[in-house]
Amino acid sequence: MSVTDAIRYLPLTPAVLQVLVALADEERHGYALLKAVEDQSGGGVRLSTGTLYGIIRRLLDDGLISERTTRDGRRLYKLAAFGRQVARAEADRLEALLGTARATRALRRPATS
């Protein structure tokens, strides 16, 4: 899939972006994913299990993540290549937005003497 395809998914909700980021380096099962999102957001994003599994279902349906079941029946989720493109496109979008915002007087830090 192309970058143009990835851009169709933007903007992502903070919760969806956090889930994609939590899966960027390793596959995780549901509970580990809940904890990773909470930890990486400094407690700012706390997902209920219902919300998490709704996000997971959408991400699976859209091909942003993949799933495998272990021999003991655990479901593990992994970031797909297309999911990485979408997460990167969202990060680029947010960086551009932040750059624009910082260029305004509204967000410029006051000079210190």
Secondary structure by P-SEA (a helix, b strand, c coil): cccccccccccccaaaaaaaaaaccccccaaaaaaaaaaaacccccccaaaaaaaaaaaaaaccbbbbbcccbbbbbbbcaaaaaaaaaaaaaaaaaaaaaaacccccccccc
